[in-house]
Amino acid sequence: MHAWLHRTGTARFTVREAFTALPRNRFRKVGELETPLDLLEQLGWIRREPEPPRTGPGRRPSPAYAVHPCLHDPSHTGMRP
């Protein structure tokens, strides 16, 4: 997942977008993304954004994450931002 974020240069993504983009042989269900997302958040590479208010019936929006800008900085070589 870290490699996907680095490769795509995305500044913000939803869990649904990540699940769609990542290989099915690695993540077969959306729930399998929880552990990698938690780890990236603990390391400071991503930050979960507040959920927008629900405005009606239907599925709630997919959780969104902001990506730390250091992830896309070629001069940054450390593990933590």
Secondary structure, DSSP 4 states (H G I P E B T S, - for coil): -HHHHHHHT-SEEEHHHHHHHS-TTT-SSGGGGHHHHHHHHHTTSEEEPPPPPP-SSSPPPPPEEEEPGGGG-TT--SS--
